[in-house]
């Protein structure tokens, strides 16, 4: 299988599990399917939203767990990922300080997550205390943790071997200054997310022979200013294939595809906040032609 892939189809099916017709037919020994499920900015939403809210009855970890379980029974190769801000937003966080959220995600068998700014709301020591409740790794390549208790607890990347596919996953975070109290993030050193993610992605592609690289981003989808965003990150990369975003709580009606510095497509997706939606991306890798087909999906919990 060639590591260079080409985007062939973009299809969004709202609220269902319909694949594009060509995708559905592309099954057999010469192709491999990968299903990527993702969330962002769930903000301690353990229960569904109340009936008098903007999103009555939507969200909640129970509904998410059921749908993830169903998809895993249907698909052989599945990744479940999160783009940060797991904490803060309901009394569950105020009372349990993140333990319940990590345990819920562990029970759903998340494969990896990145850190959002609100995941520092009880400080570095509070985060370190709760990490044992997370059975999945936290990934970040642009925060330098060397002088903090997190220095050996956050990984730059993780590689998943799924069938014949090697999938590299890394993560980047927003600048904490101005968003988080200094005493809560301490000596974490913020570094340029574009430079760090590109260096890590290049390593994953060229040294680790990954076929596909995903960046879990808590930078935000896009800004009117020159602030670094997912769109800016995608356009200025060479080795990132997909960005799963967070931070701006953006409900994208369809994933956005931008061209990177080499003219190749980068898929960007974000599914709002509060666990209302579960993003789904189905990729079909053609072993013979070295191409990738894709279909996009999302689940709305009701």
Order of alpha helices (4+ residues) and beta strands (2+ residues): beta-alpha-beta-alpha-beta-alpha-alpha-beta-alpha-beta-beta-beta-beta-alpha-beta-alpha-beta-alpha-beta-beta-beta-beta-beta
